[in-house]
Amino acid sequence: QVQLVESGGGLVQAGGSLRLSCTASGSIFSINDMGWYRQAPGKQRELVAGVTAGGSTNYADSVKGRFTISRDNAKNTVFLQMNSLKPEDTAVYYCNAHTAYGSVYWGKGTLVTVSA
């Protein structure tokens, strides 16, 4: 089992920045890829950014150039640095982890609200 706890959400004005953190505990040795997803009201959950165990990253087109995902394996933590935030970035952001055994785990989410 893997537990994921997100932090760092909040209210920010458009153009501002936030840094989300997600710390994993439990069977952390089994974690391969990690990522951030978001779900806005009335919309489906979507991938924001992902990072592999080796450090390769991928981003949704809507956040490229503004968001940066990084990973500190020593601290079992993945970060999402969000700059130049827009009102359309408002959503609940979820941390996600894939294990070597094929399991997928989710955090409970952290709310990001960007005001115009």
Secondary structure, 3 states (H helix, E strand, C coil): CEEEEEECCEEEECCCCEEEEEEEEECHHHEEEEEEEEECCCCCCEEEEEECCCCCEEECCCCCCCEEEEEEHHHCEEEEEECCCCHHHCEEEEEEEEECCCCEEECCCEEEEEEC
